[in-house]
């Protein structure tokens, strides 16, 4: 499958994508399900929503702005979630960022699974 890129990234508006755009079935290499939750605070304080994210939790290593309309801009240190078993574009990962609440492609070499140690 080939990725499409826009000759002028400003000419296409990127639609808002949400957590349902990521298939939440992957597990970490440790065999445990990767889970996290965050709170989405909207205009009223009483309408907080808590989401459980599933998939492999990945940490971003390098800044990526993206050139195509379906790229996901990310910064180093940010966490993204991806189903690593269902990736179809070589060299890229379709991921969800709870920080921006958007999904898109990021290069494979820009992310890795965080190291977990027992202390």
N, C-alpha and C positions, 0 to 999 in steps of 0.2 A: 504494500500500500504506500502511496506517495503522499507527502504532505503538501498542502497548498499554501502558497505564501502570497501576500498582497504586495504588488509593486509599490504601493504607497500606503503604509500602515495606517495613516490618518484618514484614509478614504473609506475604510470599513469600520463600522462601529462594532465593538465586541459585545455580544449579548451577555447579560448576567447569567451565570451558570451557578447552580447550587449543588449541595452535597449529594443529591440524587443522581448527579452526572457521573459519580464515581461508584463503581460496583464494589460494595463493601464485603468481600468474601475472603480476602487474602490473609495469611498469617505470617508472622515474623519467622526468621530462620531458626529461632529458639524453640519453635513449636507452640508458642503461646500467642493468643490473639492479641493484637495491638489495639488498645482502647484508650480513648482520651475523651474528656468532655470539656466544653467551653460554654460560656453563657453569652447569648446574643441579647444585648440590652437595646430595646427599641425606645420610642419616644416616651412611653410611660413606664415608671419604675415597677409597676405591678405586673407588667406583661413580659417577664423574663422567660426565655426559652432555653432549655438545656438539651444539647445534642450529644449523642454518643457516636464518635467516629470510628469506623472499622477499616481495616486494611493495614498495610505496612506503613509504619511511621518512619519517615525519612527526614534527615536533616540536610539542608541546602548548604553546599560548600562554596559556591561561587555565585556572584551576581548574574542574573539573566533578565534582560529586558524583553527579548523576543522581537521577531520581525514579522511574523505571521499573525493573522487575526485570532488564531486559536492557540497562541503561545501563552504561558502563564508567567508573568513577571514575578521573580522571587529574589530575596536577598540572603546573603550568608547568615547562618544561624536560625533561619526560619524553619519551621516544621511543615511538611506536606504529607499527605496520605495517598497511597496508591495501591491498586490491586496488581501486584507484580506478575501474577500468573496469566492475566488477560491483556497483556500489552501487544499491540499489533504493528506498531511503527518502529522499525529498527533504529536504535540510537536515541529514541525519545521515550519518555514515560508520560502517560496521561495521569495527572495528579490533581488533588484538591487542596487548596490552601485555606485553613480556617481563619487565617489572618485577614485575607481579602474576601473570603467566602466565594471564591471563583475556582473554576477548573480549567486546565489547559495542558499543553505539552511543555515539558522541560527536558533538556538533554540528560541522558543517563549518567554521564560523567560529572554532572553538577550536584548529584545527591548521593547519599549513602545511608545505610542503616546505622543509627547511633550505637555506640559500644556501651553495653551494660555489664557492669562488674559487681560481684558480691563483695561487700566490705565487712 
